[in-house]
Amino acid sequence: ENSLQKTSTCSSVNQSGIFVSPYGLNLSSFTKLIKRLQARHPGLSREEIVEAVQEVRKIHKGVLNGLTISAIEEETSAIL
């Protein structure tokens, strides 16, 4: 239930009614990214990690499409 709330607050539907992933990644890629970052930065909370991913997204004009998970992980780690 708690994870559903977090997912629903981050997701949106565009004007066409198509689901838009919160970070320009599909949900499994996002989950994989968060798990990798949590393993790399065990002292940080999930919320801190998600905020850093959002910062990377802002740097890339609101999308992460076109970036590899490894590249996003590196950029996020630099922020953290």
C-alpha positions, 0 to 999 in steps of 0.5 A: 500500500505504501509503495502504491502511494509513492508511485501514484504521487510521482506518476502523471497522465499527459494530455493524450491520456497516456501514462508518463513515467515519473522520471522518463524511465519505465517503472522497472528501470526506475526500481532498478536505478533506485536499488543500485543507488541504495546499494551505492549509498546505504546511508541515505534514505530512499527519499534523498535518493529520489530527490537527487534523481529528480535533480538530474531530471531537471538538469536534463530539461525534465526527461531522462530518456536517452540516458543509460541507467549507468549514466543516471546513476553516475550523475545522481551519485555526483549530486549525492 
